[in-house]
Amino acid sequence: MAATTVEGEDRVLAAAQQIVKSLNTSKASTDDMLLIFSSFDNRLSNITSLISDPSGAGSSKVDDCFEEAEKVILRWDSGGDSARKGESRDRWEDNLTEYFDAVDEVIQLTEELSIRGNGSGDDDEISDRAESVLQLAMSKLEDELRHILIQNTVTPDSEKLHGSMIRRGSMSMSFADREVEGEGDGEGGEFGSFAEDDGRSEFGHERGVSLGLGDDLSFDVIEPECVELLKEIADRMIRSGYEKECCQVYSSVRRDVLDEYMSVLGVERLSIEEVQRIDWNSLDEKMKKWVQAIKIMTRVLLAGEKRLCDEVFSESELIREVCFIETAKGCVMQLLNFGEAVVIARRTSEKLFRILDMYDALAEVAPELEALFGDESGELVCMEVKGVLTGLGEAAIGTFVEFESAVKGETSKKPIQGGEIHPMCRYVMNYVKLLVDYSDSLNGILENFEGESGHSRSDDGNSESTTPIAQRLLSLLTTLESNLEEKSKLYEDNAMQYIFLMNNILYIVQKVKDSEIRTILGDQWVRKRRGQIRQYATSYLRAAWSKVLSCLKDEGIGSSASNASKMALKERFKNFNACFEDIYRIQTAWKVPDAQLREELRISISEKVLPAYRSFLGRFGSQLESGRHAGKYIKYTPEDLENYLLDLFEGTPVILNHMRRKGT
C-alpha cells in the first residue's frame, strides 16, 4: 500500500509537470496554474522550482544543500553507537534532529529528481549520489529503529503480569485424581481411585477469573518517551520506499519480545505430537497456564502492541495493520495450536473441566481477538480462533459423553466392604457438583452443537421446561442409579443390598440438596429419591429382621401361655438369641456413614423388635425363669437389646456369644 502511495504521488507530479510545460505560451497563465497546483496538493509544492528553472540554473544551490546533508549522514554513520554513548541525551537528540533534517533534504531531492525524469548528465550524477546516500541513511535508520526498540522494551515481569494484571481465582473442589487411602488396590474398578472432598483426598480446581472490560489493563510494552522517535524513523523510511524493511525490523523485534512474554507466562512452544505425549499432571498445569496466558496476552499485551503500532505507523493504516499482524500472529497461533492439540488429544474424564476453562477463556477474549485481527490480512487468525473454540466445545461434549459411557459401563465385581458409598458414586457426584459451575457454558455449547430445544419431560414424568445441562445431568444420574442397583446385587445378603442402596442414594441426594444441582434438577427430584430411601429402609427391615420376629410368634408353642410347651419355649428363646447375635455380629460391621440415617434405622429396628420381645417375654418368660438354667434361654432384657442396637452400622464387627447380660 505504501509503495502504491509513492507511485501514485510520482504519477501526480509527472502529470502536473506535463500540464505546466504545455502552458509555456503564456508566462502569466503558467504562474497562475503553478499557484493553483501548489495550493491544491502539498505534493506539488516543489514543482514551481522545477518548472521555473528547467535548465538547472539553481542546481548549485541544490548541490550545496545536498552535500551538506550528505556530510551529516556520512558523519553519523561513521560515528556509530560508540560515539553516542558518551553524549548527553540532549546533545544526542540535537544530533538526531540534525540527522533527520539531512535525511529529509535527501528525500526531497530524490523526489524532485524523480519528477524531472531524464535530465542532464549532472542530474543523473546527483541522482545516483542521492540514491546512494539515501540507501545509506535508510540502513542507518533501520539499525537505529532496531536499537531503540530493543533498548526501550519494557522487561517482562512475571509478578506484574500475574499479580497486578489479573486477580487470583478462588479455589473450588475437584474430583480427586490420586488413590484413596486404603483403596489403592483398585477397589471399585475405574472409579476406585477417586475420592471426594471429605478430607481423605482433595485436589483443587482453580478456575481462571474473568478480566472485565472495565478493569485497568493498560500496559506500556515500550517506554512511552521513545514512541515519537520511532514514529519519526518509520515515517522517513516509509516515505523513502523502505516500508518493507521498516516492517521487517519492527515486527522481528516485537515478535521476540512477545515470545519472552509467553515464556514468562509459562507457555512453551510445543508440537501437537509433544502435547499428546505429556502425562496428565503436566498437561493440567500447561492447560491452566494457557487459560491465564490467553487472557493476559489478548487484553494486556496485544492491546499494548496494537496501541504502539497505531502510534508509530499513524500515517499509514495498511502498514500499521500489517506490522501488528506480523508481530502478534505468531504468539496467538502458538496458543491456538496448543488448544488444537488439546482438542484432538485422547479424551478422559478429568480433562473436561480444564477443557471448559479453556473454552470459557477463549470465548471471553474471542471478540477482542477478532477486533485486533479483523482486517483482511488477519482473517486467518480469526478463522483459527473460531475453529479452536468450536473444537473445544465439541471436545467438552465428547468428553462428557464418554464419561457417561464410563459410568454406564463400570462393571467392577468386588462389593464395597460394609455396604458403604461406592467410589464411583463419590466420583460422579463430585464431578457433577463441579460441572454445575460450568452450567452456563455447557448450556451454550449443547445448544450450539446439538440443537437441544430445552423442553422435555423430566425423569419423574412431569412435563416441564429444562435446560440442556439439566437433561444431561438427569440422564447421567439415572445411569448412575441403575449402575448402583446392579452393584447392590453383588451382596448375597438381601438386607445389605438395601443398606448399600440407602447409603448411596442418600449420598446423591445430599450432594444435590446442598449445591446448585438442586436448582437444576428441582425439588421433586429430591423428594422422589427420599421416597426411595424410605422404601429401601422398609425392605431392609423385612429382609433383616423377619426371621428374628418369627421367633417371637405364638404359633407352635401351645394355645395359651398356661399350657405352652417348655421345650418349644426354650427352642424359641434359643433361636431368637442365636438370630439376634448373628445379626449383631454381621450388622455391627456394616457402615452407615450418615448419622441421621443410622439413628433412624436403629429407631425403626427398636420399634419393630423391642415391643415384640417385651410382649413375648411377658407372656412366656415366667415359665422358664423358675426353672434351672433360665439364663441360658432368657439371655437379654429389652433394655439389653436396646443398648446393643446402638452398636449397629458402626463398621466394627462385635460378637455377643457368651457375653454377660448387660442388665445383671
PyMOL commands that set and color helices and strands:
alter all, ss='L'
color gray80, all
select helices_A, chain A and resi 2-21+27-40+42-44+47-52+59-85+89-116+121-151+158-164+189-191+224-239+243-264+272-277+280-312+317-344+349-372+376-409+417-419+423-436+439-450+468-488+494-513+517-521+523-550+566-587+595-625+630-633+638-645
alter helices_A, ss='H'
color red, helices_A
select strands_A, chain A and resi 171-174+203-206+455-457+463-465
alter strands_A, ss='S'
color yellow, strands_A
deselect
rebuild
show_as cartoon
